[in-house]
C-alpha cells in the first residue's frame, strides 16, 4: 500500500523591531525580518508595514514584493519613520496580507509594537548674572540718575531658533530692551544697557526680564526674572 503525503508548505513569519520610545518630530528606523519556516519556497508575496491609527506616521504605510524565499531563508527590510506629534503609535508588520500563499501556519504572519512619542524638549532661558552701576547727580533739588546695567542669560534647555526680547526696568521705568537673535542649548548671551532717568533711584528695584514678551515656550518660566534692590553709599 502506497501512502500519499501532501507536499510541504511554506510557513512565512515576520518579526518587527525598533525603538519603542521616540521624540515627536524625529525619525527612527524599524526592521522587518521575514523568514520561511516551512518546507517549500514561497514566491511573489507582499510584506506590508503600517503605522498609526488615529494619527499617522510618515510614511503611514509601505509595501515590499518578495519574489522568492526558500525554506530557511530570510529577508530583512528596513523603513525610516517620522512621528509628527506626541502620542501612541501602533506599528504593524504583515507578511502575505492578501493570503495568496497557502501556509502551514497562518498565525505568525503578523507582528506589532506600540511606540510612545514624547513631546520634544523645550528651551529654558534663565538669568545667570545681573549687575548695575549708577551715578546720581543733584542740581539743586533735581536729581539725575545715570544707569549702566547688564545681565547674562543662559539657555538650559533645547535650542531657541527664533528671536526674543530681554528688558531691564526700574520700578516700571524702562532702562532698555534688546533683541536676542536666538540661543543654542547651553550657550550664554551678555546684555548691557544704559539710561538716564530724572529721578533718584536709590531704594528702587532693578528688574531683569528674559523673554519679556513670552514668545518662547519654556520648560521653566520661573527663572526668567531677577530683581536687585538699588543700594548706594
PANU-58749 format. One line per field, with one value per residue (C-alpha): x negated, y negated, z; residue number from 1. Coordinates in pm, whole numbers. Each point is the difference from the previous one (the first is absolute). Layout:
BEGIN
c1: (X/...)
c2: (Y/...)
c3: (Z/...)
n: (NUM/...)
This chain:
BEGIN
c1: (0/-139/82/14/-107/86/-296/-164/122/-180/37/-60/-68/-84/-169/17/-267/-115/24/307/-53/-83/18/279/-126/-298/-59/-78/-85/207/-97/234/-159/188/-80/123/35/173/-107/40/-73/242/17/135/147/33/-124/187/-86/258/-42/249/369/146/-319/-210/-375/-203/25/330/-63/-234/5/-276/25/-208/-57/-123/-90/-138/52/-218/-48/26/68/-83/188/-48/209/-67/305/67/247/155/144/4/216/25/-62/80/-237/98/-184/191/-142/231/286/214/-45/-127/-240/138/-200/-49/74/186/-27/-352/57/46/-214/52/-153/132/-218/28/-102/-87/29/-321/-217/62/-241/-65/-130/-133/-171/-349/-144/120/-178/19/-205/182/-113/242/-51/200/41/177/281/20/-153/-130/-94/-250/55/-208/150/-94/111/-104/264/-54/207/27/233/39/-114/192/19/194/-66/129/-31/-161/78/-126/224/-16/333/179/-219/-187/-377/-27/112/-202/84/-186/-21/32/-194/-140/25/-260/-104/-8/73/-128/228/-84/209/-32/262/45/298/102/44/-201/25/-142/227/173/-13/-183/192/-169/234/-96/252/196/281/32/-42/-206/175/-229/-28/-44/149/-99/-364/58/10/-250/6/-262/61/-191/-226/-268/-234)
c2: (0/-333/-304/-341/-292/-358/-206/-218/-355/-328/-163/-374/-186/-366/-176/-378/-173/-353/-271/5/-359/-297/-379/-160/-155/233/314/360/309/318/345/263/345/246/373/314/267/249/279/-165/-332/-293/-221/-345/-104/-339/-134/-302/-252/-237/-271/-190/35/-343/-195/119/26/-101/215/144/329/180/330/220/282/308/202/318/130/351/224/-137/-322/-350/-347/-313/-321/-343/-314/-344/-143/-354/-57/-347/-59/140/305/375/160/367/142/316/232/258/257/123/-235/120/371/95/257/321/59/247/-268/-324/-114/-140/-236/-305/-191/-336/-238/-311/-310/-288/-337/-249/-377/-162/-169/-370/-290/-139/-356/-105/-306/104/-331/-357/-320/-378/-316/-324/-359/-255/-373/-282/-349/-179/233/166/347/180/369/129/374/279/349/341/359/337/246/370/261/308/183/67/-239/-325/-60/-325/-347/-121/-313/-68/-305/-185/-234/-208/-16/27/-250/159/-6/180/288/214/272/329/170/352/210/351/252/-61/-338/-334/-351/-323/-305/-354/-317/-366/-255/-337/-53/-336/153/127/378/97/244/104/346/87/270/225/185/268/65/-303/58/375/107/309/303/126/293/-243/-348/-77/-92/-276/-287/-131/-305/-205/-270/-314/-84/-266/-145)
c3: (0/-101/214/-162/214/-88/-117/265/25/66/340/-11/324/68/293/43/209/77/268/223/117/-223/1/-201/-322/-24/-207/95/-203/25/-126/-143/2/-222/26/-171/270/-229/-231/-340/-165/-10/-308/-83/332/168/331/133/272/150/261/210/64/74/-79/-292/-19/-299/-205/125/-184/-237/-190/-141/-254/81/-316/167/345/38/306/279/-193/142/-142/200/-77/157/14/148/175/123/284/-52/347/352/62/-44/-338/-68/-264/-186/-236/-205/-237/-278/101/-294/87/-343/151/149/318/281/260/-68/362/-21/-292/223/248/166/251/173/-25/245/-147/272/-43/-124/265/58/50/348/1/339/144/102/121/50/105/-16/40/79/43/145/-40/154/-138/278/95/-343/-19/-308/6/-254/-27/-142/36/-134/20/-135/-112/-65/-182/223/-240/-371/-274/-50/-375/6/137/335/211/335/210/307/198/317/182/-334/-186/-290/13/-333/-217/-240/-251/31/-343/143/247/-34/279/270/-142/184/-124/159/-1/107/3/92/93/165/230/155/347/292/-42/340/180/-322/-155/-318/-185/-258/-238/-252/-280/115/-253/75/-362/93/145/275/236/291/-6/360/-62/-257/250/252/228/179/258/-97/291/-4/260)
n: (1/2/3/4/5/6/7/8/9/10/11/12/13/14/15/16/17/18/19/20/21/22/23/24/25/26/27/28/29/30/31/32/33/34/35/36/37/38/39/40/41/42/43/44/45/46/47/48/49/50/51/52/53/54/55/56/57/58/59/60/61/62/63/64/65/66/67/68/69/70/71/72/73/74/75/76/77/78/79/80/81/82/83/84/85/86/87/88/89/90/91/92/93/94/95/96/97/98/99/100/101/102/103/104/105/106/107/108/109/110/111/112/113/114/115/116/117/118/119/120/121/122/123/124/125/126/127/128/129/130/131/132/133/134/135/136/137/138/139/140/141/142/143/144/145/146/147/148/149/150/151/152/153/154/155/156/157/158/159/160/161/162/163/164/165/166/167/168/169/170/171/172/173/174/175/176/177/178/179/180/181/182/183/184/185/186/187/188/189/190/191/192/193/194/195/196/197/198/199/200/201/202/203/204/205/206/207/208/209/210/211/212/213/214/215/216/217/218/219/220/221/222/223/224/225/226/227/228/229/230/231/232/233)
